[in-house]
Amino acid sequence: MILEKGIFLFLLVAVCIIMPICLTCLNFGNLFLKRKIAPRFLAVFTLSVGYILYLFLLVIGFDLSGKDGTEVSYRYQLHNTIDSAHLFSFVLPCLVGLVGLLLLLLCRPDTLPPFAAAGAIAMVYLGNLMQILYAVQITKQVDSPVYLLLYLYHFNLLLLSIQGIRKHLRAQVEKVQNRQTKLRHKWVEKLYHFLENVSHMRLFTFALVVPLVAILEIILILFGQGPDGPVKAFTQTADWTFSTQIPPPPMEYVGHYLCTVAAGGHRKLVRPERMGMRNGTVIVVNRQLAIANAFEELLQQKLPRFHRCVRRFYDHHGYPISKHITTPFRADVVYVLMKPLEWLFLAVLYTGDAHPEQRVAMQYPWDTSFIENKE
């Protein structure tokens, strides 16, 4: 059992679980350590590699159809998390927040003027608002602990934001303390401290959020998004937390591209063995199809949650591929390309099943009366 799960989950656990947890611990530690551990490298690595892993888990886990809430998708697919017509209204604040975060994390405090640092912090506030809203948006479909890895990335964004903001605030406070001089009049001293507080981001940072939002709104209006574009980006969707759209009835999945290969390829290459029944439909079965189905059956028994993700992904891409397998030559090409996976599936079956060939033979009820040869 341990060996079987190791075969299936070794890379997934190492890349998608262990590495994000280690990065989170390092980023959290850098908040308190006087001697930071490669803060710039960790920041860039977390933002870039973490984003790639986030997209991977999002696409594989939720099987996004790429369609908006008013469009028809397959039963096992989910609609877009952000409405495509208002996508720019979501992306623009996120990019602004990313730019501000990179300025705070990669630039030394003494190289950024006080107003520039205050503006960067205001940008980070806006970006964090959007990423928190997105984290809430996907909560409706979170039904497994695996999806908590998505929130690990959101948590790291907050950690990095705190690091950058605190670093620059501390630097500005130190500048104020080092430049303090005793002034002759108290009202002049109070005015001086007020100006120092404002220019060094204690109040001015929050004041900058308002004009920043106004500038973004103007840009969104010029691009035809409208002033309420960010709101519609979340609400004009289906299946998610802020969604207001009711999706049309889903389409049923009707294809299986390995079935198309077994039936459409040249007999001498794809080697159909028998007829079988699949969902009440007679299909041609070859060994490649039987092995793939046996592997899926084993995966469903051993790792049902992971199987569900794989099944969604396969249902999403299998049928569109099958629509392009319109000639025996194309079926032959797909058959050959699938050979390495067939061998991998067979190796896993022989590793994780006591009777692998019996499992393969049991796939699809079969009939020996195979009909015409395909030349």
C-alpha positions in Angstrom: 0.0 0.0 0.0 2.8 2.4 0.9 4.7 1.6 -2.3 1.6 2.1 -4.4 0.8 5.5 -2.9 4.5 6.4 -3.3 4.3 5.7 -7.0 1.2 7.9 -7.4 2.0 10.7 -5.0 5.8 11.1 -4.7 6.2 13.9 -7.2 2.9 15.5 -6.2 3.7 15.5 -2.5 7.3 16.7 -3.0 6.4 19.6 -5.4 2.9 20.6 -4.4 2.9 20.0 -0.6 6.4 19.8 0.9 7.9 22.7 -1.0 5.1 25.1 -0.4 5.1 24.3 3.3 8.9 24.8 3.5 8.5 28.1 1.7 5.8 29.2 4.1 7.9 28.4 7.1 10.9 30.3 5.7 8.7 33.3 4.8 7.1 33.3 8.3 10.5 33.0 9.9 11.8 36.0 8.0 9.3 38.1 9.8 11.1 37.6 13.1 14.7 36.7 12.3 17.1 39.6 12.6 19.3 37.9 10.0 16.9 37.1 7.1 17.3 33.9 5.0 17.7 35.0 1.4 14.7 37.3 1.5 14.8 38.5 -2.1 15.3 35.0 -3.5 12.6 33.5 -1.4 10.2 36.4 -2.4 10.8 35.9 -6.1 10.7 32.1 -5.9 7.5 32.2 -3.9 5.7 34.6 -6.2 6.8 32.8 -9.4 6.9 29.1 -8.6 4.1 29.4 -6.1 1.9 31.0 -8.8 2.6 28.1 -11.2 1.7 25.5 -8.6 -1.4 27.5 -7.7 -2.6 27.5 -11.3 -1.8 23.8 -11.6 -3.9 22.9 -8.5 -6.6 25.3 -9.6 -7.0 23.8 -13.1 -6.5 20.1 -12.1 -8.6 20.3 -8.9 -11.5 22.3 -10.2 -11.3 21.4 -13.9 -12.2 24.8 -15.2 -14.0 24.7 -18.5 -12.9 28.1 -19.7 -16.5 29.2 -20.1 -18.5 31.9 -18.4 -21.5 31.4 -16.3 -24.0 31.8 -19.1 -22.3 29.2 -21.3 -22.9 25.5 -21.4 -20.2 23.2 -20.0 -19.9 19.5 -19.3 -21.3 18.1 -16.2 -18.0 17.6 -14.4 -16.6 21.0 -15.3 -16.8 24.3 -13.5 -17.2 27.8 -15.0 -14.6 30.5 -14.9 -13.8 31.9 -11.5 -13.7 35.4 -13.0 -16.0 36.6 -15.7 -13.9 36.9 -18.9 -15.7 40.1 -20.0 -14.5 41.9 -16.8 -11.2 40.0 -16.5 -9.1 43.2 -16.9 -10.9 44.7 -13.9 -9.5 41.9 -11.8 -6.0 41.6 -13.4 -5.2 45.3 -13.3 -5.4 45.7 -9.5 -3.5 42.4 -9.1 -0.7 43.6 -11.3 -0.6 47.0 -9.5 -0.3 45.1 -6.2 2.4 42.9 -7.6 4.5 45.8 -8.8 4.1 47.5 -5.4 5.1 44.3 -3.6 8.2 43.8 -5.8 9.3 47.4 -5.1 9.0 46.9 -1.4 10.7 43.5 -1.3 13.5 44.1 -3.9 14.4 47.7 -3.3 16.4 48.9 -0.3 14.5 51.3 1.9 17.1 54.0 1.4 16.7 53.9 -2.4 12.9 54.6 -2.4 11.7 58.2 -1.6 9.1 58.4 1.1 6.3 59.2 -1.3 7.3 56.3 -3.6 7.4 53.9 -0.7 4.0 55.1 0.5 2.6 54.6 -3.0 4.0 51.1 -3.2 2.4 50.2 0.1 -0.9 51.6 -1.1 -0.6 49.4 -4.2 0.1 46.4 -2.0 -3.1 47.1 0.0 -5.1 47.1 -3.2 -3.6 43.9 -4.5 -4.2 42.1 -1.3 -7.8 43.2 -1.3 -8.2 41.5 -4.7 -6.4 38.3 -3.7 -8.4 38.0 -0.5 -11.6 38.4 -2.5 -10.4 35.7 -4.9 -9.6 33.4 -2.0 -13.2 33.8 -0.8 -14.5 33.4 -4.3 -13.3 29.8 -4.6 -14.3 28.7 -1.1 -17.7 27.3 -2.4 -16.0 24.5 -4.3 -13.4 23.6 -1.6 -14.5 20.2 -0.4 -11.1 18.5 0.2 -8.0 19.3 2.4 -6.0 19.2 -0.8 -7.5 22.6 -1.8 -6.1 24.2 1.3 -2.8 24.3 -0.6 -4.4 27.1 -2.6 -4.9 29.1 0.5 -1.2 28.5 1.4 -0.3 30.7 -1.5 -2.7 33.4 -0.4 -1.1 33.3 3.1 2.4 33.6 1.6 1.3 36.7 -0.3 0.2 38.2 3.0 3.4 37.2 4.7 5.5 38.8 1.9 3.3 42.0 2.1 3.9 42.3 5.8 7.7 41.8 5.3 7.9 44.5 2.7 5.7 47.0 4.5 7.4 46.6 7.8 10.8 46.9 6.3 10.1 50.2 4.8 8.1 51.6 7.7 11.0 50.7 10.1 13.4 52.4 7.8 11.4 55.6 7.6 10.9 55.7 11.4 14.7 55.3 11.8 15.2 58.3 9.5 12.8 60.4 11.5 14.5 59.5 14.8 18.0 60.2 13.4 17.0 63.6 12.0 15.2 64.8 15.1 16.4 68.2 16.3 15.3 70.4 19.1 13.2 73.3 17.7 12.7 76.6 19.3 8.9 76.8 19.1 6.6 74.0 20.1 4.1 74.7 17.2 6.9 74.4 14.7 8.0 71.1 16.3 4.4 69.8 16.2 4.1 70.8 12.5 7.4 69.2 11.8 6.4 65.9 13.3 3.0 66.1 11.5 4.8 66.5 8.2 7.3 63.8 9.1 4.4 61.4 9.9 2.6 62.1 6.7 5.6 62.0 4.4 6.8 58.8 6.1 3.7 56.8 5.4 2.0 56.6 8.8 -1.1 58.4 7.4 -0.2 59.3 3.8 -0.2 55.6 2.8 -3.9 55.3 3.4 -4.6 58.6 1.8 -2.9 57.4 -1.4 -5.3 54.5 -1.7 -8.1 56.8 -2.7 -6.4 58.5 -5.7 -4.9 55.2 -6.7 -8.4 53.6 -6.9 -9.6 56.7 -8.8 -6.9 56.3 -11.3 -7.6 52.6 -11.8 -11.3 53.4 -12.2 -10.5 55.9 -15.0 -8.4 53.3 -16.7 -11.1 50.7 -16.5 -13.7 53.1 -17.9 -11.4 53.9 -20.8 -11.1 50.2 -21.5 -14.8 49.7 -21.5 -14.9 47.8 -18.1 -17.1 50.3 -16.3 -16.6 51.6 -12.7 -18.2 48.5 -11.3 -15.9 46.2 -13.4 -14.2 44.6 -10.3 -17.5 43.8 -8.8 -18.9 42.2 -12.0 -15.7 40.3 -12.4 -16.7 38.2 -9.3 -20.4 38.3 -9.6 -21.1 37.6 -13.3 -19.9 34.0 -12.8 -21.5 30.7 -11.9 -20.6 28.0 -9.4 -18.6 30.3 -7.1 -19.1 32.2 -3.8 -20.0 35.6 -5.2 -21.7 34.2 -8.4 -25.1 35.5 -9.4 -25.5 33.7 -12.7 -27.5 30.5 -13.0 -25.7 28.3 -15.5 -27.6 26.4 -18.2 -28.1 22.7 -17.9 -24.7 20.9 -18.4 -23.9 18.7 -21.4 -23.3 15.1 -20.9 -20.0 13.6 -21.7 -20.3 11.4 -24.8 -16.9 10.6 -26.0 -13.7 8.7 -25.1 -10.8 9.3 -27.4 -9.2 5.9 -26.7 -12.4 4.3 -27.8 -12.1 6.3 -31.0 -8.6 5.1 -31.5 -9.5 1.5 -31.0 -12.3 1.7 -33.5 -10.8 4.1 -36.0 -7.1 3.0 -36.4 -5.7 0.4 -38.8 -6.4 -3.1 -37.5 -2.8 -4.2 -37.8 -1.5 -1.4 -35.6 -4.2 -0.7 -33.0 -5.1 -4.4 -32.8 -8.8 -4.5 -31.8 -9.5 -7.6 -29.8 -13.3 -7.7 -29.2 -16.5 -5.8 -28.9 -17.6 -4.4 -25.5 -20.3 -2.4 -23.9 -19.7 1.1 -22.5 -22.6 3.1 -21.0 -25.0 1.0 -23.1 -23.1 1.5 -26.3 -21.2 -1.1 -28.3 -17.6 -0.2 -28.7 -14.4 -1.7 -30.1 -11.9 -2.7 -27.4 -8.2 -3.1 -27.9 -5.6 -3.8 -25.2 -4.5 -0.2 -24.9 -8.1 0.8 -24.0 -8.5 -2.1 -21.6 -5.2 -1.3 -19.8 -6.1 2.4 -19.5 -9.5 1.6 -18.0 -8.0 -1.0 -15.6 -5.5 1.6 -14.5 -8.3 4.1 -13.9 -10.2 1.5 -11.9 -7.2 0.8 -9.7 -6.6 4.5 -9.2 -10.3 5.0 -8.2 -9.9 2.2 -5.6 -6.6 3.4 -4.1 -6.9 7.2 -4.4 -10.5 8.1 -5.0 -10.1 11.9 -4.6 -7.1 12.1 -6.9 -9.0 9.9 -9.4 -11.8 12.4 -9.4 -9.4 15.2 -10.4 -7.8 13.1 -13.1 -11.2 12.0 -14.3 -12.4 15.6 -14.6 -9.2 16.6 -16.5 -9.6 13.6 -18.9 -13.3 14.3 -19.5 -12.4 17.9 -20.2 -9.7 17.1 -22.8 -10.6 13.6 -24.1 -13.8 14.4 -26.0 -12.3 17.5 -27.8 -9.4 15.4 -28.9 -11.7 12.6 -30.1 -13.5 15.1 -32.4 -10.2 15.5 -34.3 -9.5 11.8 -34.8 -11.4 11.6 -38.0 -9.1 9.4 -40.1 -7.3 6.0 -39.5 -4.0 7.8 -39.7 -4.8 10.2 -36.9 -6.0 7.3 -34.8 -2.8 5.5 -35.5 -0.8 8.6 -34.4 -2.7 8.9 -31.1 -2.2 5.1 -30.5 1.6 5.4 -30.9 1.8 8.5 -28.7 -0.2 6.8 -26.0 2.2 3.7 -26.0 4.5 5.1 -23.3 1.5 5.8 -21.0 0.1 2.4 -21.7 3.4 0.8 -20.5 3.4 3.0 -17.5 -0.2 2.1 -16.7 0.7 -1.6 -17.1 3.7 -1.3 -14.8 1.6 0.3 -12.1 -1.0 -2.5 -12.5 1.6 -5.2 -12.1 3.0 -3.3 -9.0 -0.3 -2.5 -7.3 -2.6 -5.4 -8.2 -2.3 -9.1 -7.3 -4.1 -10.1 -10.6 -3.4 -7.4 -13.2 -4.3 -9.4 -16.3 -7.6 -10.5 -14.7 -8.4 -6.9 -14.1 -7.6 -6.0 -17.7 -9.7 -8.8 -19.0 -12.7 -7.7 -17.0 -12.9 -4.3 -18.6 -16.1 -3.9 -20.6 -18.4 -7.0 -21.1 -17.1 -8.5 -24.3 -18.3 -10.4 -27.4 -16.0 -12.3 -29.7 -18.0 -11.6 -32.8 -15.8 -8.8 -34.0 -16.9 -7.6 -37.4 -15.1 -6.2 -40.5 -11.4 -5.8 -40.8 -10.0 -2.3 -41.2 -7.4 -1.9 -43.8 
